[in-house]
Amino acid sequence: MTQPPPPPNEPPQGGFGAPQDPPPGGFGAPTPPPQYGYPPQGQPPGYGYPGQQPPQPPPGYGYPAQPGGPGQQPPYGYPTQPQSPYPPPPQGGGNGGGRISTQMKIILAATVAVAVIVVGGVYVANSGGDSANDDAKNNTTSGADGGKDGRKDSDTDNDKGVGGGGKEKAPADVKSTMAFKLATPKVTDITNVKGAWLTDTAYVKTGVDEIVGYDPAKGTQLWSIPLPGQLCAATDHVKDNVTAIAFEAAKRTGKTDYQPCTEIGAVDLAAGKLLWRKSVTGPNAGDDKLKFEEITIGAGTVALGGTEGGAALDLATGALRWKPQASADNCTDMGYGGGAGLVVARKCGSYEDPQVSIDNLNPVTGAPLSSYKMPPGVEYASVVSTKPLVVAADVGDTAGDGSGISDFFSIDENTGALRAKIPADADTYAADCAATEVESCRDLVVGNGRLYLPTEEHDGSGDYGQTNEIVSFDLATGKTTSDRADAGDRYTITPLRMDGGNLIAYKWPPYDKGGQIVSIDGSTFKQTVLMENPADKAVREAETSFSKGYSEMRFGAGRLFISDAMLSKPSTLDLVSYLAVSFTTD
């Protein structure tokens, strides 16, 4: 799972194996909720959180996801088991490059005859002889989209996704035009501008010391919310057109004049207003304000994490709901995942022998409703979705590529029981999670009771160029399904979000074409083109000027918005640069 190099001073980030059922007595036994508690509003104390990387969300319309992105997500980069049906990515070339060792070339050459398994005329990424049975369906969108849990456990005898029910329809003419471009603000240092939201009336984007709402058709400014300092954390989750942010208390005056990220606020994306501004002090009298690096919204609760402690506030009023309480087991909340529910990744024990657990919380009180203990060798965990509960981790640092993912864990959020463990080999799949940030996964989507992943780029059927696919895993069994959406020669496909039972995806273009937005039917996996961007050189350069790893994509109602999530000092090279660009089929 490839990703661009991290910005300076960023900590390193922490897969196509055979999907397996959990071994007897191994992962999967539900663990009772721990006996630690969360005191009510106003009671101490908080405690430490690990440091984090620049955020990278997965995008979505109205509820931007991924990290999605490019996330993926400051969204998008993107077989070592010989059973993979996908050719290995060669060194260099293509849209995003690839990597494969000489040893792997030998292994794959020796096993190519058995690499492809055809089931009913559809290629299936099948490992270890597991059949591609699909026996749980779910209408849930990805965790970042905060969708509703529509699991239908009775659907156990077919391999058809739900499909349909989407709002996005193909226009009479899918050929798009560029609607507008937003100039890149001048900065003197690396500057976080993570945050892009799409409502019915505005495209909202974080700027330098402000959040701005733009007319989605013309790009003209509708409103601006000035901030006292730089935004330092934002969530992709939105509830009733309200999202949450964390920002610095004062403006920076120089490269090294970093201000503390102590301020919390709720933004009305429709009205263009900061509804409230709060801060939280430490557990003792006279303590300074707590500093935060991570924020999310889960079921109406704003949850924040930082190296000094955490806090949870009411989204509507900003009132403090609870703080995590220290425990005798030396437990700390590493961070939270939001959306339809609220989940915490907790670490207990010693530094040398940590035990990470995933706890589903009561969002109002912070009390654990269920708990799942991650296997030995897990130091960090990333929440992909809260309902259904899906977690990613790098078990024993085996991913080896900095993606933070060796396996996915499908967990019953009500009981804490493991539903399925899904190995995801880093040389096959292209999603990414920032190891030390709990809600940072991009380039993956959860919906229809499945986990949708892009494969790594590999040689296409043409004479040159790279391509890839989107495939899926059943969250109830952990097995691959027959789902396969091909990007096409020289395109690279990335899932963005769910649209009802359909999957919305973006196709990164080759050097002589524009990108595409497609809708993939969740049942048939048939692709419908919703947008095709111009191949004109100047327009194409603007579209492809954004990094796959540090950009955000939002698509809805025939409009595509691509923006930067991280700015840096302008290069001496004459490079095309924009804060955001927009395309439309209107």
PyMOL commands that set and color helices and strands:
alter all, ss='L'
color gray80, all
select helices_A, chain A and resi 102-114+143-145+395-397+537-543
alter helices_A, ss='H'
color red, helices_A
select strands_A, chain A and resi 117-119+122-124+177-183+191-192+196-198+203-206+210-214+221-226+231-234+242-247+263-268+273-278+294-298+301-306+309-314+320-322+332-337+343-349+354-361+368-373+382-386+389-393+407-411+418-423+445-447+450-454+458-459+466-467+469-474+480-486+492-499+502-508+516-520+527-532+551-556+559-564+566-567+578-584
alter strands_A, ss='S'
color yellow, strands_A
deselect
rebuild
show_as cartoon
